Amino acid sequence: MKESQLNLIINEGEGLSVEFKEKYSSKIVRDIVAFANTKGGNIFIGVKDNGEIMGQKLTNKMKAEIIDLARKCEPSIQIKKIQHFGKIVIVSVESGCEKPYSCSSGYYRRLDAVTQKMTQKEIRMVYKNTANIPFEERSNNDVSWRDISTEKIKAFFKEAGIAVKKIVKQDVLSSLNLVTKRSIKNAGVLLFAEKPRDIIPHCQMTLVAFKGEGRVNIYDRKDVKDDLLTQFNEAIIFLQKHLNMRSEIKGVNRRDIYEIPIEALREAVVNSIIHRDYNMRGTSIMVEVHEDKVVIRNPGHLPDGLNPEVLMNISVRRNEIVADMFDRMDKAERIGTGIDRMRKAVKEAGLPAFKIESDLFFTITFQRPVSGIKERRSSEKGSEKSSEKILRAISDDRRISAAGLAKILEVTPRAVERHIAKLKAQGRLKRVGSAKSGHWKTDIKSGIKERRSSEKGSEEGSEKGSEKSSEKILRAISDDRRISAAGLAKILEVTPRAVERHIAKLKAQGRLKRVGSAKSGHWEISGKAGRMKK
């Protein structure tokens, strides 16, 4: 740039591609984003709004900071040039080819001579206008072959039923149409990157279970920040964990039947992954379990001209590559029968039709059975009793496994996991260390308050509860003087360690003693206890 050109620009003042800054600050990133989202332009640092030159020195630190600010934008912005010209600094930004761009404070555009924050509607319009090349098809310059996971490729081949002796990453992704001449496509990152969220930050699915009908009380949450197949699998596990299930026996086979057909939920989850608008950064697929419904929501509205009523008859896919990959894994079908199958499954289960809504997000809402809501509410007390039993068992053995807890409660391991998730959310239980070698830690106040329960599941920590347990032990021994500690634990529905504690107390009181060895001996009850009613 010549001096005469600079003088002419300053005299003309700020405009669509010209911005003056009196001095440097990190807020310059908003103007960088605005120019990248519009037609490009130059930022003149050291010039007041009225064109008066104040001057600005360009240091290596400033230059590095400007480049770093641009690099941290979503997607990253390449600064064309930073130069010191006379007394001022000029930062040149080109119009981007991956619009819209955003920084930590949002999306910006250039409107005449003003950098303006964009509205949701304006953001949608930019997405629409720049969506000629789908997100999944675009080359990603931030990924290398080292970022691609061989194990995830193996997992894909296993799901797809493909036998391969030797895996060469470049050959596999090339054969699946996941690379360009320049680099790996975004679809390849979403499916096979070791840590896809490090490269595409919005590659995430959020799983949430709420207590009640609102979106306030969260009792379980999981953020799946991994590849698309992992997101799918984790979503199904989460739904199975939080929905009621009954078993139906036919001959020698058992079939698990969920309150909402699991095949309908699978279709909805796959649909959310395949049809998600991955251009919408800062968003996530949401899977929500409420007391009265299940909601599955993905970023991206229906294509213009389509409405939910016609979805059963046509197939329109936003991400053809992703859809093809899930089809290969037998998770989805390209012929567009998913919505129809979902409707049939829900109807056969005797449930109300699911509801479809489309605005900035596409949402499917399944209603849970009304009878199930009443049962869940009535079972809350029973659930609380089970939670107390878990806390008591853990206070007896802090290294007890979920399988051990399931055996004591006589429930499934999945039911135990539900109770543990609830106790964790309440802050009453915490896992310290790994699943294999760690231990449980209970809330101190809760542990003091909720020590030992009676037969009905009431608290055993109190003196009264402890006395009741001791009396039960004495009654059981009066019926069978050779009964073992394990047999007593089964009758009281507590751990053997808890029984040992009660026996030690009775011995100290002189009410019980052991005659002979632990294996061949018997119990002897002293005093009034020996004459107690059965």
Helices and strands as residue ranges (DSSP letters): H 3-12, E 18-21, H 28-37, E 41-45, H 60-71, E 79-85, E 88-93, E 102-103, E 106-111, E 114-117, H 120-129, G 135-137, E 139-140, G 145-147, H 150-160, H 169-175, E 184-185, H 186-192, H 196-199, E 205-210, E 218-224, H 228-242, E 245-250, E 253-258, H 262-274, E 285-289, E 293-299, G 308-310, H 320-328, H 338-348, E 355-358, E 361-367, H 370-378, H 380-396, H 402-409, H 413-425, E 429-432, E 439-442, H 444-449, H 463-479, H 485-492, H 496-508, E 512-515, E 522-525, G 527-531
